[in-house]
Amino acid sequence: MAYIKVSFRRAAKTDANQPEIVKALRKSGWYVLIISQLKNCCDLMISKAGRTIAVEVKDGTKGKASQKLTEGEEKFMSAWQGEYKIIASLDDVEALSAKTSNETK
């Protein structure tokens, strides 16, 4: 089993769209834990209807190079043994919420 060293970042940069992503997730009924200040980790942990997902937020308005995962994010994604999603837009939030709603019916 791989372990990743996780620590706090003093001035963690968050993607510009993270606040609107968090707001949309919460509006859709997701519990959102913001952990973007952790180094070598994802930005959010979200849960709804018994489903927990590690989420990396990327700004979908930026080019693909700007949306690339950092080395620490890549390592976390590889080591995480649960569900992991990259969310880059409100459309991604809607699609995830719709899928979860359909699964719980």
C-alpha positions as a printed Julia matrix, in Angstrom:
105×3 Matrix{Float64}:
   0.0    0.0     0.0
   1.38   3.42   -0.95
   1.41   6.24    1.56
   1.62   9.9     0.72
   3.04  12.58    2.97
   0.32  15.2     3.42
   1.12  18.55    5.04
  -0.37  22.04    5.22
   0.49  24.75    2.73
   0.65  28.28    4.11
  -0.58  30.0     0.97
  -2.47  27.33   -0.9
  -3.55  28.48   -4.35
  -7.08  27.51   -5.24
  -8.61  27.6    -8.67
 -10.72  30.7    -9.3
 -13.85  28.61   -9.85
 -13.58  26.63   -6.59
 -16.04  28.84   -4.64
 -18.75  28.46   -7.31
 -18.08  24.7    -7.57
 -18.44  24.36   -3.78
 -21.63  26.44   -3.8
 -23.15  24.35   -6.61
 -22.22  21.08   -4.89
 -23.81  22.22   -1.63
 -26.91  23.44   -3.46
 -27.19  19.96   -5.02
 -27.17  18.36   -1.56
 -23.51  17.35   -1.3
 -21.64  17.69    2.01
 -18.42  19.48    1.1
 -15.2   19.48    3.1
 -12.63  21.92    1.71
  -9.12  20.52    2.14
  -7.27  22.44   -0.57
  -4.82  23.76    2.03
  -3.33  20.25    2.26
  -0.26  19.6     0.14
  -0.19  16.43   -2.01
  -3.92  15.9    -1.66
  -7.15  16.73   -3.46
  -9.13  19.98   -3.02
 -12.43  18.64   -1.68
 -13.99  15.62   -0.05
 -17.69  15.38   -0.87
 -20.41  12.98    0.2
 -24.06  12.34   -0.58
 -26.34   9.33   -0.22
 -23.58   7.11    1.16
 -21.14   8.03   -1.61
 -17.83   9.75   -0.77
 -15.63  11.23   -3.48
 -12.21  12.88   -3.45
 -12.43  15.87   -5.81
  -9.74  17.86   -7.54
 -11.01  21.22   -8.81
  -9.53  22.58  -12.02
 -10.48  25.78  -13.82
 -12.16  24.67  -17.03
 -11.79  28.13  -18.57
  -8.0   27.74  -18.68
  -5.98  25.76  -21.19
  -5.24  22.06  -20.77
  -1.68  22.79  -19.6
  -3.06  24.87  -16.7
  -5.45  22.06  -15.76
  -2.69  19.45  -15.5
  -2.39  17.69  -12.15
   0.68  18.48  -10.07
   3.04  15.67   -9.13
   1.52  15.57   -5.63
  -2.04  15.47   -7.03
  -1.03  12.63   -9.38
   0.46  10.65   -6.49
  -2.66  11.19   -4.38
  -4.94  10.12   -7.22
  -2.89   6.95   -7.75
  -2.84   6.06   -4.05
  -6.49   6.95   -3.26
  -8.49   3.75   -2.95
 -11.91   5.32   -3.32
 -13.77   7.3    -5.93
 -11.9   10.29   -7.41
 -13.21  12.98   -9.75
 -11.82  16.05  -11.45
 -14.4   18.83  -11.61
 -13.67  21.74  -13.94
 -17.09  23.33  -14.44
 -20.64  23.66  -13.2
 -21.62  21.2   -15.95
 -19.41  18.61  -14.23
 -21.24  19.27  -10.94
 -24.63  18.87  -12.65
 -23.56  15.63  -14.33
 -22.24  14.18  -11.06
 -25.35  15.19   -9.14
 -27.65  13.79  -11.83
 -25.75  10.49  -11.86
 -25.94  10.24   -8.06
 -29.66  11.04   -8.07
 -30.31   8.33  -10.65
 -28.31   5.77   -8.67
 -30.3    6.38   -5.48
 -33.73   5.94   -7.1
